[in-house]
Amino acid sequence: MICKTNTGRRMLLIGCAALALGACGSRQKLTAVEGTAPVPRAYGAEKPQSVDELLKPSAQARPERNVELQRRSQAREDDPFDLPPD
């Protein structure tokens, strides 16, 4: 009987700790710390990127999806790079 109550208390304590840690996030706007250098300019760029430009994901990071469903099977086109092994 003691083992069940200890397990229950332990689970309750873990649940309360997880709830408390989940609620401690800050919702303020991020600002740079005084005395730190700004983000360096990328090689070949004319000017350093702004915060909004740095936060915008690139097309490679978030590619567009093709959601067109095929209505019927189609023959595949020949692939010039599908070569047999040497």
Buried (B, 14 or more C-beta within 10 A) or exposed (E): EEEEEEEEEEEEEEEEEEEEEEEEEEEEEEEEEEEEEEEEEEEEEEEEBEEEEEEEEEEEEEEEEEEEEEEEEEEEEEEEEEEEEE
